[in-house]
Amino acid sequence: MKIQTKYHGEVEVAEDTFIHFEKGLPGFSDEKSFVILPLPEQSSFSILQSVDTAGLAFVVANPYHFFPTYEFAMDEHTVDVLAIEDPSDVSVIVILTIQTPFEQTTANLQAPIIIHVKSNQAKQVILNDERYHTKHRLLAEKNEG
C-alpha cells in the first residue's frame, strides 16, 4: 500500500507492518494506524508515521539506547489490552522533541509507547513515576550514563 509521509514522501508499506493503537494516541484519538520508518543514516532514530495523515509523524527512539537505566512496570490494564504474555514480545519507543541545536533535543520518558511486536498492537501509557517527565535531555543523559 502506498502512503504519503511527512519526511519520506510517498512510500510503499506492507499492511502487516502497521502498528495499531486501539484508541489512537493521546491527543490524536482518530489516528489508529501508524508505521515505523527508518531515518537513513540515523540508526538511533525512526519516524512513527500516521498511515492516514501525511503530516502527522513523530521522531521516536528506543529509550534504552540513551537512558540505559530507564525502567518501569507496566500496569495490568496495558498488559491485558495488548495481550502481553511474554516480556520479550514488547518493544518500547519514546517520542522525541527535536530542537535546534540538536543537543537540546528531549525525550518524553513519562509517556512511552508499548508495542506488542507479534500482534503490532500498541498503546501509549502515561507513567505515574516522579523520576520521569516529558522533557529529558537526550544527549546529556547519554553522556552521563
Buried (B, 14 or more C-beta within 10 A) or exposed (E): EEBBBBEBEEBEBEEEEBBBBEEBBEEBEEBBBBBBBEBEEEEEBBBBBBBEBBEBBBBBBBBEEBBEEBEBEBEEEBBEBBEBEEEEBBBBBBBBBEEEEEEBBBBBBBBBBBBBEEEBBBBBBEBEEEEBEBBBBBBBBEEEE
